[in-house]
Amino acid sequence: EQDQLVQLVGAHDSSGHEAGLIVSDRPDRPMQQELPEFARIGKMPAVAREKLLRERQQTAYYGATRITVARGDDGVAKISLRDALGRPRIVMGVAKDGSASLKFLDADGKVLNELTPAGDRR
């Protein structure tokens, strides 16, 4: 089955470093079906190709990231739970200083509610 993909990520470059785990959904169709199409798409005019790829990204045609567990350059450890289109909907984080938060986001990434350990809602 190719319905999920798990990745361990470690990157260090001029923009910083990141380490984490990513869980993604994958389409039910076999990847072998995609290979001939990639060649066809690569030969398309740039404008048409970019339009098609943008549309496919918006509909999660090739799959979407559903869960990330990561620590970035800022030192914040985060867990992000995402919808079927890969949009973050719940983000939990703990900063280096120990401050924690739980954010609920709408489909556009706007914070609808944020909880902190003191019970403060922002």
N, CA, C and O atoms as CSV, one atom per row, in Angstrom:
chain,resi,resn,atom,element,x,y,z
A,1,GLU,N,N,0.830,-1.184,0.000
A,1,GLU,CA,C,0.000,0.000,0.000
A,1,GLU,C,C,0.875,1.248,0.000
A,1,GLU,O,O,1.955,1.270,0.591
A,2,GLN,N,N,0.397,2.264,-0.661
A,2,GLN,CA,C,1.105,3.540,-0.683
A,2,GLN,C,C,0.229,4.631,-0.089
A,2,GLN,O,O,0.274,5.776,-0.539
A,3,ASP,N,N,-0.572,4.288,0.922
A,3,ASP,CA,C,-1.500,5.264,1.443
A,3,ASP,C,C,-0.909,6.162,2.522
A,3,ASP,O,O,-1.513,7.179,2.863
A,4,GLN,N,N,0.240,5.821,3.063
A,4,GLN,CA,C,0.915,6.694,4.014
A,4,GLN,C,C,2.410,6.642,3.766
A,4,GLN,O,O,2.955,5.655,3.273
A,5,LEU,N,N,3.037,7.719,4.118
A,5,LEU,CA,C,4.477,7.821,3.967
A,5,LEU,C,C,5.024,8.440,5.242
A,5,LEU,O,O,4.540,9.484,5.680
A,6,VAL,N,N,6.010,7.820,5.834
A,6,VAL,CA,C,6.629,8.328,7.052
A,6,VAL,C,C,8.064,8.714,6.719
A,6,VAL,O,O,8.804,7.936,6.116
A,7,GLN,N,N,8.449,9.924,7.118
A,7,GLN,CA,C,9.785,10.417,6.842
A,7,GLN,C,C,10.434,10.913,8.128
A,7,GLN,O,O,9.794,11.567,8.950
A,8,LEU,N,N,11.696,10.596,8.284
A,8,LEU,CA,C,12.505,11.229,9.310
A,8,LEU,C,C,13.291,12.323,8.600
A,8,LEU,O,O,13.935,12.067,7.583
A,9,VAL,N,N,13.243,13.534,9.127
A,9,VAL,CA,C,13.842,14.674,8.452
A,9,VAL,C,C,14.946,15.267,9.318
A,9,VAL,O,O,14.770,15.479,10.518
A,10,GLY,N,N,16.060,15.522,8.702
A,10,GLY,CA,C,17.147,16.231,9.361
A,10,GLY,C,C,17.823,17.091,8.320
A,10,GLY,O,O,18.343,16.581,7.328
A,11,ALA,N,N,17.819,18.396,8.538
A,11,ALA,CA,C,18.424,19.297,7.558
A,11,ALA,C,C,19.211,20.374,8.284
A,11,ALA,O,O,18.793,20.885,9.323
A,12,HIS,N,N,20.349,20.701,7.716
A,12,HIS,CA,C,21.180,21.773,8.260
A,12,HIS,C,C,21.782,22.505,7.071
A,12,HIS,O,O,22.564,21.941,6.305
A,13,ASP,N,N,21.404,23.773,6.932
A,13,ASP,CA,C,21.949,24.561,5.829
A,13,ASP,C,C,22.096,26.012,6.282
A,13,ASP,O,O,21.999,26.311,7.472
A,14,SER,N,N,22.327,26.897,5.338
A,14,SER,CA,C,22.563,28.295,5.686
A,14,SER,C,C,21.350,28.955,6.327
A,14,SER,O,O,21.488,29.969,7.012
A,15,SER,N,N,20.153,28.388,6.111
A,15,SER,CA,C,18.962,28.982,6.715
A,15,SER,C,C,18.674,28.422,8.104
A,15,SER,O,O,17.733,28.864,8.765
A,16,GLY,N,N,19.456,27.473,8.545
A,16,GLY,CA,C,19.264,26.915,9.889
A,16,GLY,C,C,19.208,25.407,9.863
A,16,GLY,O,O,19.710,24.762,8.943
A,17,HIS,N,N,18.583,24.853,10.898
A,17,HIS,CA,C,18.453,23.406,10.925
A,17,HIS,C,C,17.083,23.011,11.457
A,17,HIS,O,O,16.420,23.769,12.164
A,18,GLU,N,N,16.690,21.816,11.096
A,18,GLU,CA,C,15.393,21.283,11.482
A,18,GLU,C,C,15.526,19.776,11.630
A,18,GLU,O,O,16.278,19.130,10.900
A,19,ALA,N,N,14.801,19.240,12.565
A,19,ALA,CA,C,14.763,17.795,12.743
A,19,ALA,C,C,13.332,17.410,13.060
A,19,ALA,O,O,12.645,18.123,13.791
A,20,GLY,N,N,12.872,16.285,12.515
A,20,GLY,CA,C,11.505,15.899,12.814
A,20,GLY,C,C,11.029,14.652,12.112
A,20,GLY,O,O,11.800,13.906,11.506
A,21,LEU,N,N,9.741,14.456,12.215
A,21,LEU,CA,C,9.029,13.314,11.646
A,21,LEU,C,C,7.840,13.853,10.877
A,21,LEU,O,O,7.146,14.754,11.346
A,22,ILE,N,N,7.605,13.308,9.705
A,22,ILE,CA,C,6.479,13.723,8.873
A,22,ILE,C,C,5.675,12.483,8.483
A,22,ILE,O,O,6.239,11.471,8.066
A,23,VAL,N,N,4.352,12.575,8.624
A,23,VAL,CA,C,3.458,11.506,8.177
A,23,VAL,C,C,2.563,12.107,7.098
A,23,VAL,O,O,1.904,13.123,7.320
A,24,SER,N,N,2.547,11.475,5.936
A,24,SER,CA,C,1.775,11.992,4.803
A,24,SER,C,C,0.791,10.968,4.296
A,24,SER,O,O,1.027,9.764,4.393
A,25,ASP,N,N,-0.318,11.448,3.753
A,25,ASP,CA,C,-1.246,10.593,3.017
A,25,ASP,C,C,-0.770,10.530,1.576
A,25,ASP,O,O,-0.234,11.505,1.050
A,26,ARG,N,N,-0.961,9.406,0.953
A,26,ARG,CA,C,-0.625,9.240,-0.454
A,26,ARG,C,C,-1.870,8.759,-1.181
A,26,ARG,O,O,-2.718,8.107,-0.573
A,27,PRO,N,N,-2.000,9.061,-2.451
A,27,PRO,CA,C,-3.147,8.577,-3.223
A,27,PRO,C,C,-3.137,7.048,-3.322
A,27,PRO,O,O,-2.097,6.413,-3.153
A,28,ASP,N,N,-4.296,6.476,-3.594
A,28,ASP,CA,C,-4.414,5.025,-3.698
A,28,ASP,C,C,-3.783,4.467,-4.976
A,28,ASP,O,O,-3.442,3.286,-5.030
A,29,ARG,N,N,-3.627,5.295,-5.988
A,29,ARG,CA,C,-3.078,4.795,-7.251
A,29,ARG,C,C,-1.579,4.500,-7.102
A,29,ARG,O,O,-0.875,5.205,-6.378
A,30,PRO,N,N,-1.105,3.477,-7.775
A,30,PRO,CA,C,0.327,3.130,-7.697
A,30,PRO,C,C,1.200,4.240,-8.282
A,30,PRO,O,O,0.819,4.897,-9.251
A,31,MET,N,N,2.351,4.435,-7.694
A,31,MET,CA,C,3.274,5.466,-8.176
A,31,MET,C,C,3.723,5.197,-9.609
A,31,MET,O,O,4.049,6.131,-10.342
A,32,GLN,N,N,3.742,3.930,-10.012
A,32,GLN,CA,C,4.159,3.593,-11.376
A,32,GLN,C,C,3.254,4.258,-12.413
A,32,GLN,O,O,3.688,4.523,-13.534
A,33,GLN,N,N,2.002,4.527,-12.047
A,33,GLN,CA,C,1.096,5.216,-12.971
A,33,GLN,C,C,1.490,6.679,-13.157
A,33,GLN,O,O,1.166,7.290,-14.175
A,34,GLU,N,N,2.187,7.234,-12.176
A,34,GLU,CA,C,2.562,8.643,-12.233
A,34,GLU,C,C,3.762,8.884,-13.147
A,34,GLU,O,O,3.871,9.955,-13.744
A,35,LEU,N,N,4.653,7.919,-13.266
A,35,LEU,CA,C,5.909,8.140,-13.982
A,35,LEU,C,C,5.731,8.600,-15.424
A,35,LEU,O,O,6.356,9.584,-15.816
A,36,PRO,N,N,4.899,7.928,-16.238
A,36,PRO,CA,C,4.731,8.425,-17.614
A,36,PRO,C,C,4.128,9.832,-17.650
A,36,PRO,O,O,4.448,10.630,-18.531
A,37,GLU,N,N,3.264,10.122,-16.696
A,37,GLU,CA,C,2.635,11.438,-16.673
A,37,GLU,C,C,3.648,12.531,-16.324
A,37,GLU,O,O,3.558,13.642,-16.847
A,38,PHE,N,N,4.607,12.230,-15.449
A,38,PHE,CA,C,5.627,13.214,-15.104
A,38,PHE,C,C,6.396,13.652,-16.350
A,38,PHE,O,O,6.714,14.831,-16.507
A,39,ALA,N,N,6.687,12.711,-17.223
A,39,ALA,CA,C,7.391,13.056,-18.459
A,39,ALA,C,C,6.530,13.980,-19.325
A,39,ALA,O,O,7.033,14.952,-19.889
A,40,ARG,N,N,5.240,13.677,-19.428
A,40,ARG,CA,C,4.317,14.504,-20.219
A,40,ARG,C,C,4.217,15.908,-19.621
A,40,ARG,O,O,4.266,16.902,-20.346
A,41,ILE,N,N,4.077,15.982,-18.310
A,41,ILE,CA,C,3.958,17.284,-17.643
A,41,ILE,C,C,5.237,18.097,-17.829
A,41,ILE,O,O,5.179,19.313,-18.018
A,42,GLY,N,N,6.387,17.433,-17.777
A,42,GLY,CA,C,7.654,18.125,-17.970
A,42,GLY,C,C,7.789,18.768,-19.342
A,42,GLY,O,O,8.546,19.726,-19.501
A,43,LYS,N,N,7.066,18.256,-20.338
A,43,LYS,CA,C,7.129,18.801,-21.697
A,43,LYS,C,C,6.098,19.893,-21.948
A,43,LYS,O,O,6.105,20.525,-23.004
A,44,MET,N,N,5.211,20.118,-20.982
A,44,MET,CA,C,4.177,21.145,-21.146
A,44,MET,C,C,4.805,22.537,-21.115
A,44,MET,O,O,5.868,22.727,-20.524
A,45,PRO,N,N,4.144,23.517,-21.753
A,45,PRO,CA,C,4.610,24.903,-21.623
A,45,PRO,C,C,4.611,25.290,-20.139
A,45,PRO,O,O,3.759,24.842,-19.372
A,46,ALA,N,N,5.568,26.120,-19.750
A,46,ALA,CA,C,5.757,26.448,-18.333
A,46,ALA,C,C,4.493,26.971,-17.664
A,46,ALA,O,O,4.183,26.566,-16.544
A,47,VAL,N,N,3.768,27.848,-18.315
A,47,VAL,CA,C,2.563,28.436,-17.714
A,47,VAL,C,C,1.515,27.356,-17.462
A,47,VAL,O,O,0.917,27.306,-16.387
A,48,ALA,N,N,1.294,26.498,-18.444
A,48,ALA,CA,C,0.301,25.424,-18.297
A,48,ALA,C,C,0.739,24.422,-17.230
A,48,ALA,O,O,-0.076,23.947,-16.439
A,49,ARG,N,N,2.031,24.108,-17.217
A,49,ARG,CA,C,2.558,23.169,-16.230
A,49,ARG,C,C,2.378,23.705,-14.812
A,49,ARG,O,O,1.913,22.988,-13.926
A,50,GLU,N,N,2.748,24.969,-14.601
A,50,GLU,CA,C,2.617,25.569,-13.271
A,50,GLU,C,C,1.156,25.621,-12.832
A,50,GLU,O,O,0.844,25.387,-11.665
A,51,LYS,N,N,0.264,25.929,-13.769
A,51,LYS,CA,C,-1.166,25.979,-13.449
A,51,LYS,C,C,-1.662,24.605,-13.018
A,51,LYS,O,O,-2.356,24.482,-12.008
A,52,LEU,N,N,-1.313,23.580,-13.775
A,52,LEU,CA,C,-1.733,22.215,-13.455
A,52,LEU,C,C,-1.183,21.772,-12.104
A,52,LEU,O,O,-1.918,21.213,-11.289
A,53,LEU,N,N,0.094,22.016,-11.861
A,53,LEU,CA,C,0.698,21.605,-10.599
A,53,LEU,C,C,0.109,22.364,-9.412
A,53,LEU,O,O,-0.061,21.793,-8.335
A,54,ARG,N,N,-0.200,23.637,-9.599
A,54,ARG,CA,C,-0.829,24.433,-8.535
A,54,ARG,C,C,-2.216,23.873,-8.210
A,54,ARG,O,O,-2.575,23.739,-7.040
A,55,GLU,N,N,-3.001,23.542,-9.254
A,55,GLU,CA,C,-4.331,22.957,-9.049
A,55,GLU,C,C,-4.230,21.621,-8.316
A,55,GLU,O,O,-5.018,21.337,-7.414
A,56,ARG,N,N,-3.270,20.818,-8.706
A,56,ARG,CA,C,-3.109,19.510,-8.069
A,56,ARG,C,C,-2.658,19.644,-6.618
A,56,ARG,O,O,-3.058,18.853,-5.765
A,57,GLN,N,N,-1.834,20.633,-6.344
A,57,GLN,CA,C,-1.408,20.844,-4.962
A,57,GLN,C,C,-2.595,21.266,-4.099
A,57,GLN,O,O,-2.723,20.818,-2.960
A,58,GLN,N,N,-3.456,22.119,-4.631
A,58,GLN,CA,C,-4.614,22.601,-3.876
A,58,GLN,C,C,-5.627,21.505,-3.581
A,58,GLN,O,O,-6.415,21.624,-2.643
A,59,THR,N,N,-5.615,20.438,-4.375
A,59,THR,CA,C,-6.559,19.339,-4.158
A,59,THR,C,C,-5.887,18.104,-3.571
A,59,THR,O,O,-6.516,17.052,-3.452
A,60,ALA,N,N,-4.614,18.225,-3.204
A,60,ALA,CA,C,-3.830,17.108,-2.636
A,60,ALA,C,C,-3.800,15.913,-3.590
A,60,ALA,O,O,-3.857,14.763,-3.154
A,61,TYR,N,N,-3.712,16.186,-4.876
A,61,TYR,CA,C,-3.682,15.134,-5.899
A,61,TYR,C,C,-2.542,14.142,-5.660
A,61,TYR,O,O,-2.707,12.937,-5.849
A,62,TYR,N,N,-1.399,14.655,-5.250
A,62,TYR,CA,C,-0.236,13.799,-5.003
A,62,TYR,C,C,-0.113,13.404,-3.530
A,62,TYR,O,O,0.859,12.758,-3.139
A,63,GLY,N,N,-1.085,13.787,-2.723
A,63,GLY,CA,C,-1.051,13.491,-1.297
A,63,GLY,C,C,-0.800,14.756,-0.504
A,63,GLY,O,O,-0.620,15.835,-1.069
A,64,ALA,N,N,-0.789,14.612,0.810
A,64,ALA,CA,C,-0.605,15.777,1.669
A,64,ALA,C,C,0.038,15.360,2.985
A,64,ALA,O,O,-0.143,14.237,3.455
A,65,THR,N,N,0.784,16.277,3.562
A,65,THR,CA,C,1.333,16.060,4.895
A,65,THR,C,C,0.187,16.128,5.886
A,65,THR,O,O,-0.603,17.072,5.854
A,66,ARG,N,N,0.082,15.132,6.775
A,66,ARG,CA,C,-0.997,15.113,7.764
A,66,ARG,C,C,-0.491,15.393,9.168
A,66,ARG,O,O,-1.212,15.989,9.968
A,67,ILE,N,N,0.732,14.979,9.489
A,67,ILE,CA,C,1.274,15.179,10.831
A,67,ILE,C,C,2.747,15.565,10.711
A,67,ILE,O,O,3.498,14.956,9.950
A,68,THR,N,N,3.145,16.574,11.463
A,68,THR,CA,C,4.570,16.871,11.591
A,68,THR,C,C,4.912,16.964,13.078
A,68,THR,O,O,4.162,17.520,13.881
A,69,VAL,N,N,6.050,16.410,13.403
A,69,VAL,CA,C,6.619,16.517,14.744
A,69,VAL,C,C,8.027,17.030,14.505
A,69,VAL,O,O,8.861,16.320,13.944
A,70,ALA,N,N,8.298,18.262,14.927
A,70,ALA,CA,C,9.579,18.848,14.552
A,70,ALA,C,C,10.082,19.852,15.581
A,70,ALA,O,O,9.331,20.378,16.402
A,71,ARG,N,N,11.368,20.090,15.498
A,71,ARG,CA,C,12.013,21.162,16.245
A,71,ARG,C,C,12.791,21.978,15.234
A,71,ARG,O,O,13.634,21.459,14.502
A,72,GLY,N,N,12.493,23.253,15.208
A,72,GLY,CA,C,13.139,24.125,14.249
A,72,GLY,C,C,14.235,24.958,14.862
A,72,GLY,O,O,14.586,24.790,16.029
A,73,ASP,N,N,14.774,25.860,14.062
A,73,ASP,CA,C,15.855,26.750,14.480
A,73,ASP,C,C,15.502,27.576,15.707
A,73,ASP,O,O,16.374,27.905,16.512
A,74,ASP,N,N,14.233,27.909,15.851
A,74,ASP,CA,C,13.811,28.736,16.981
A,74,ASP,C,C,13.773,27.957,18.288
A,74,ASP,O,O,13.514,28.531,19.346
A,75,GLY,N,N,14.032,26.649,18.222
A,75,GLY,CA,C,14.053,25.820,19.419
A,75,GLY,C,C,12.694,25.363,19.889
A,75,GLY,O,O,12.595,24.673,20.904
A,76,VAL,N,N,11.637,25.730,19.173
A,76,VAL,CA,C,10.285,25.329,19.553
A,76,VAL,C,C,10.022,23.918,19.028
A,76,VAL,O,O,10.187,23.637,17.840
A,77,ALA,N,N,9.609,23.042,19.940
A,77,ALA,CA,C,9.190,21.694,19.555
A,77,ALA,C,C,7.708,21.773,19.232
A,77,ALA,O,O,6.920,22.250,20.049
A,78,LYS,N,N,7.313,21.303,18.029
A,78,LYS,CA,C,5.931,21.454,17.576
A,78,LYS,C,C,5.368,20.137,17.064
A,78,LYS,O,O,6.073,19.312,16.484
A,79,ILE,N,N,4.088,19.974,17.296
A,79,ILE,CA,C,3.310,18.907,16.660
A,79,ILE,C,C,2.201,19.612,15.904
A,79,ILE,O,O,1.456,20.405,16.479
A,80,SER,N,N,2.091,19.325,14.614
A,80,SER,CA,C,1.067,19.938,13.773
A,80,SER,C,C,0.193,18.833,13.193
A,80,SER,O,O,0.682,17.926,12.520
A,81,LEU,N,N,-1.112,18.924,13.464
A,81,LEU,CA,C,-2.083,17.996,12.890
A,81,LEU,C,C,-2.792,18.738,11.773
A,81,LEU,O,O,-3.260,19.861,11.961
A,82,ARG,N,N,-2.869,18.101,10.601
A,82,ARG,CA,C,-3.349,18.786,9.401
A,82,ARG,C,C,-4.543,18.071,8.785
A,82,ARG,O,O,-4.746,16.874,8.986
A,83,ASP,N,N,-5.321,18.830,8.034
A,83,ASP,CA,C,-6.481,18.232,7.371
A,83,ASP,C,C,-6.044,17.485,6.104
A,83,ASP,O,O,-4.854,17.417,5.797
A,84,ALA,N,N,-7.004,16.935,5.382
A,84,ALA,CA,C,-6.698,16.107,4.210
A,84,ALA,C,C,-6.012,16.883,3.086
A,84,ALA,O,O,-5.420,16.280,2.191
A,85,LEU,N,N,-6.086,18.210,3.123
A,85,LEU,CA,C,-5.401,19.025,2.119
A,85,LEU,C,C,-4.049,19.530,2.621
A,85,LEU,O,O,-3.386,20.310,1.937
A,86,GLY,N,N,-3.634,19.088,3.817
A,86,GLY,CA,C,-2.329,19.447,4.352
A,86,GLY,C,C,-2.292,20.772,5.096
A,86,GLY,O,O,-1.211,21.271,5.410
A,87,ARG,N,N,-3.455,21.350,5.384
A,87,ARG,CA,C,-3.500,22.631,6.088
A,87,ARG,C,C,-3.438,22.394,7.596
A,87,ARG,O,O,-4.226,21.608,8.122
A,88,PRO,N,N,-2.511,23.062,8.306
A,88,PRO,CA,C,-2.448,22.892,9.768
A,88,PRO,C,C,-3.774,23.307,10.406
A,88,PRO,O,O,-4.313,24.369,10.095
A,89,ARG,N,N,-4.293,22.465,11.297
A,89,ARG,CA,C,-5.549,22.780,11.990
A,89,ARG,C,C,-5.364,22.824,13.504
A,89,ARG,O,O,-6.049,23.583,14.191
A,90,ILE,N,N,-4.442,22.013,14.030
A,90,ILE,CA,C,-4.087,22.055,15.455
A,90,ILE,C,C,-2.564,22.075,15.532
A,90,ILE,O,O,-1.897,21.239,14.923
A,91,VAL,N,N,-2.016,23.028,16.281
A,91,VAL,CA,C,-0.571,23.117,16.441
A,91,VAL,C,C,-0.261,23.224,17.937
A,91,VAL,O,O,-0.717,24.139,18.622
A,92,MET,N,N,0.522,22.268,18.416
A,92,MET,CA,C,0.984,22.287,19.807
A,92,MET,C,C,2.460,22.643,19.786
A,92,MET,O,O,3.209,22.160,18.936
A,93,GLY,N,N,2.877,23.487,20.716
A,93,GLY,CA,C,4.275,23.873,20.739
A,93,GLY,C,C,4.782,24.105,22.142
A,93,GLY,O,O,4.036,24.512,23.033
A,94,VAL,N,N,6.077,23.836,22.328
A,94,VAL,CA,C,6.756,24.124,23.588
A,94,VAL,C,C,8.070,24.819,23.244
A,94,VAL,O,O,8.915,24.267,22.539
A,95,ALA,N,N,8.225,26.042,23.757
A,95,ALA,CA,C,9.426,26.833,23.496
A,95,ALA,C,C,10.561,26.380,24.401
A,95,ALA,O,O,10.361,25.605,25.336
A,96,LYS,N,N,11.773,26.884,24.101
A,96,LYS,CA,C,12.955,26.556,24.906
A,96,LYS,C,C,12.751,26.887,26.380
A,96,LYS,O,O,13.243,26.178,27.258
A,97,ASP,N,N,12.019,27.974,26.645
A,97,ASP,CA,C,11.821,28.405,28.026
A,97,ASP,C,C,10.730,27.614,28.745
A,97,ASP,O,O,10.434,27.872,29.912
A,98,GLY,N,N,10.134,26.649,28.041
A,98,GLY,CA,C,9.101,25.802,28.644
A,98,GLY,C,C,7.687,26.287,28.434
A,98,GLY,O,O,6.741,25.588,28.799
A,99,SER,N,N,7.512,27.463,27.857
A,99,SER,CA,C,6.154,27.949,27.612
A,99,SER,C,C,5.510,27.101,26.513
A,99,SER,O,O,6.124,26.777,25.497
A,100,ALA,N,N,4.252,26.761,26.762
A,100,ALA,CA,C,3.538,25.866,25.849
A,100,ALA,C,C,2.274,26.527,25.335
A,100,ALA,O,O,1.728,27.430,25.970
A,101,SER,N,N,1.813,26.069,24.177
A,101,SER,CA,C,0.554,26.569,23.636
A,101,SER,C,C,-0.106,25.492,22.784
A,101,SER,O,O,0.539,24.572,22.281
A,102,LEU,N,N,-1.398,25.645,22.647
A,102,LEU,CA,C,-2.211,24.779,21.793
A,102,LEU,C,C,-3.067,25.704,20.951
A,102,LEU,O,O,-3.901,26.441,21.477
A,103,LYS,N,N,-2.858,25.665,19.629
A,103,LYS,CA,C,-3.572,26.564,18.727
A,103,LYS,C,C,-4.528,25.768,17.838
A,103,LYS,O,O,-4.188,24.700,17.329
A,104,PHE,N,N,-5.721,26.312,17.667
A,104,PHE,CA,C,-6.710,25.761,16.752
A,104,PHE,C,C,-6.821,26.746,15.600
A,104,PHE,O,O,-7.069,27.932,15.814
A,105,LEU,N,N,-6.638,26.254,14.373
A,105,LEU,CA,C,-6.620,27.131,13.207
A,105,LEU,C,C,-7.757,26.799,12.247
A,105,LEU,O,O,-8.234,25.665,12.192
A,106,ASP,N,N,-8.176,27.802,11.498
A,106,ASP,CA,C,-9.153,27.536,10.447
A,106,ASP,C,C,-8.418,27.111,9.175
A,106,ASP,O,O,-7.192,27.002,9.168
A,107,ALA,N,N,-9.164,26.873,8.109
A,107,ALA,CA,C,-8.573,26.375,6.864
A,107,ALA,C,C,-7.585,27.359,6.237
A,107,ALA,O,O,-6.732,26.957,5.444
A,108,ASP,N,N,-7.693,28.651,6.587
A,108,ASP,CA,C,-6.781,29.659,6.047
A,108,ASP,C,C,-5.568,29.893,6.939
A,108,ASP,O,O,-4.723,30.731,6.626
A,109,GLY,N,N,-5.474,29.155,8.054
A,109,GLY,CA,C,-4.340,29.302,8.955
A,109,GLY,C,C,-4.540,30.341,10.036
A,109,GLY,O,O,-3.626,30.594,10.820
A,110,LYS,N,N,-5.724,30.954,10.098
A,110,LYS,CA,C,-6.014,31.944,11.129
A,110,LYS,C,C,-6.249,31.233,12.459
A,110,LYS,O,O,-6.972,30.238,12.518
A,111,VAL,N,N,-5.636,31.746,13.524
A,111,VAL,CA,C,-5.811,31.161,14.852
A,111,VAL,C,C,-7.210,31.486,15.350
A,111,VAL,O,O,-7.562,32.653,15.526
A,112,LEU,N,N,-8.013,30.437,15.577
A,112,LEU,CA,C,-9.367,30.611,16.100
A,112,LEU,C,C,-9.367,30.671,17.616
A,112,LEU,O,O,-10.157,31.395,18.222
A,113,ASN,N,N,-8.473,29.902,18.222
A,113,ASN,CA,C,-8.386,29.839,19.668
A,113,ASN,C,C,-6.979,29.380,20.029
A,113,ASN,O,O,-6.391,28.553,19.333
A,114,GLU,N,N,-6.449,29.915,21.112
A,114,GLU,CA,C,-5.138,29.489,21.586
A,114,GLU,C,C,-5.219,29.295,23.089
A,114,GLU,O,O,-5.681,30.172,23.819
A,115,LEU,N,N,-4.767,28.141,23.539
A,115,LEU,CA,C,-4.757,27.833,24.958
A,115,LEU,C,C,-3.326,27.798,25.441
A,115,LEU,O,O,-2.425,27.331,24.744
A,116,THR,N,N,-3.131,28.304,26.657
A,116,THR,CA,C,-1.824,28.244,27.305
A,116,THR,C,C,-1.986,27.529,28.646
A,116,THR,O,O,-3.116,27.356,29.102
A,117,PRO,N,N,-0.901,27.109,29.289
A,117,PRO,CA,C,-1.018,26.363,30.546
A,117,PRO,C,C,-1.789,27.104,31.647
A,117,PRO,O,O,-2.428,26.478,32.493
A,118,ALA,N,N,-1.723,28.414,31.629
A,118,ALA,CA,C,-2.430,29.168,32.653
A,118,ALA,C,C,-3.934,29.232,32.367
A,118,ALA,O,O,-4.699,29.808,33.141
A,119,GLY,N,N,-4.340,28.639,31.257
A,119,GLY,CA,C,-5.742,28.639,30.885
A,119,GLY,C,C,-6.154,29.901,30.168
A,119,GLY,O,O,-7.331,30.106,29.873
A,120,ASP,N,N,-5.169,30.756,29.886
A,120,ASP,CA,C,-5.463,31.990,29.162
A,120,ASP,C,C,-5.861,31.653,27.735
A,120,ASP,O,O,-5.209,30.842,27.078
A,121,ARG,N,N,-6.909,32.265,27.268
A,121,ARG,CA,C,-7.300,32.111,25.868
A,121,ARG,C,C,-6.909,33.386,25.148
A,121,ARG,O,O,-7.161,34.492,25.626
A,122,ARG,N,N,-6.296,33.216,24.003
A,122,ARG,CA,C,-5.863,34.385,23.230
A,122,ARG,C,C,-6.665,34.488,21.969
A,122,ARG,O,O,-6.454,35.406,21.177
